């Protein structure tokens, strides 16, 4: 399965909505892939990783949010 930007942004939207945060994703192939940041990029939540690893990271956050609600 190819992980697209749309897959990642969909999960990020869910996280931002549920946590009332403003996390951002940015991509730079020359630096190693995707990065999750907060505070307009000044705080790094997850350093640069490939798309599949970022998808797993975001899915883990969503799973944690779901667990806390139940």
Residue, then its C-alpha position, 0 to 999 in steps of 0.5 A: x500500500x502506498x501511503x499518500x499525503x491524503x492518508x496522513x493529513x486525514x489522520x492528522x485532522x482527526x488528531x487535531x479535532x479530538x485534541x484541540x491542537x494545531x499540529x502540522x506535517x511537513x515533508x522534505x525528501x532531502x531530510x528524510x521524510x515526514x515530520x510532525x510539529x507544533x507551534x508553527x514548526x518550533x516544536x518537533x513532536x516526531x522527527x523525520x521518518x518515512x511515510x509508513x512510519x509516520x502513518x503508524x505513529x499517527x494511528x498510535x496517537x488516535x488509538x491512544x485518544x480512543x482508549x482514553x475516551x472509553 
